[in-house]
Amino acid sequence: MNKEIWFESWFDTNFYHELYKNRDEDEANIFIENLINKLELDPCSEVLDLACGKGRHALKMSNYFQKVTGIDLSKNSINIAKKFNKENLKFLTGDMRNFSLNKKFDFIFNLFTSFGYFENFNDNSLVLDNCNKHLKKNGLIVIDYLNPEKVINNLVKNEIKIVNKTKYTISRKIENNFIIKDIYINQKNKEKHFYEKVQLINLKMFSEILKKSNFTINKTFGNYNLEEYNENSNRLIITALKNN
Ligand SMILES: C[S@@+](CC[C@H](N)C(=O)[O-])C[C@H]1O[C@@H](n2cnc3c(N)ncnc32)[C@H](O)[C@@H]1O
């Protein structure tokens, strides 16, 4: 596995989906419903779920918004998402840094830590610039990220999980401001190794890169019930408006 582009291989495996299977449609339904209500989002909107995975949030969005597009790098995830087969719901493969669609959206969602994967910090700005380019005037981006302070203060260094008879031995460390997860998988006595590496981008850093890409943060939340963000919150959820 190429460690620099770990996200191309790991997210495309069934192991990833198994390990994170508690991150399910129920969780997505609650979060999207709360966002719609709290932010009073207009149902007559076209929205993009960027790095949509198997489309659990996009599906919920499609019950409310006029048109929903989901984009993800993982072909396997997109193939699964396409099975929802709804008229107002479309899925495409693409890289968040350089996808190019001939349309602009009212809202772009980037959910469940689908950011901060790149070795080169400037790649994060490619993502945000590309989001800006795909947003209408007064468009809004919602980023649901890990809370770096909470990760640092509560690091579980070693963990073993058994999911469907498969053993996942996970070790975590912080290095150069990235949280690095080594995941050793033992299935039928065969060992596989995967890797997750996510940058610990805090609110101040987000505020700087968002500003650079012509966005202004307007709200922050700390969990999927959209309670206040603080250093102990489970999540760092940011909404930012495109500057016109
Ligand atoms: C943690 S998962 C979250 C998936 C989905 N948002 C969810 O909540 O179920 C991160 C997703 O980002 C996608 N991804 C990783 N790098 C990407 C890139 N460069 N461009 C687009 N998607 C990417 C992965 O394939 C994966 O589906």
The ligand as a Gaussian input file, in Angstrom:
#p B3LYP/6-31G(d) Opt

LIG

0 1
 C      -14.649000       8.555000       6.448000
 S      -15.359000       8.223000       4.892000
 C      -16.898000       9.060000       4.990000
 C      -17.882000       8.639000       3.932000
 C      -19.275000       9.272000       4.035000
 N      -19.233000      10.729000       4.052000
 C      -19.997000       8.752000       5.253000
 O      -20.195000       9.503000       6.207000
 O      -20.378000       7.582000       5.260000
 C      -14.388000       9.226000       3.836000
 C      -14.749000       9.137000       2.364000
 O      -13.903000      10.028000       1.613000
 C      -13.637000       9.431000       0.375000
 N      -12.437000      10.057000      -0.196000
 C      -11.165000       9.928000       0.230000
 N      -10.343000      10.668000      -0.500000
 C      -11.108000      11.280000      -1.438000
 C      -10.835000      12.186000      -2.478000
 N       -9.589000      12.588000      -2.717000
 N      -11.855000      12.615000      -3.231000
 C      -13.137000      12.191000      -3.002000
 N      -13.463000      11.327000      -2.016000
 C      -12.461000      10.890000      -1.234000
 C      -13.449000       7.976000       0.712000
 O      -13.529000       7.129000      -0.400000
 C      -14.540000       7.752000       1.741000
 O      -15.734000       7.306000       1.177000

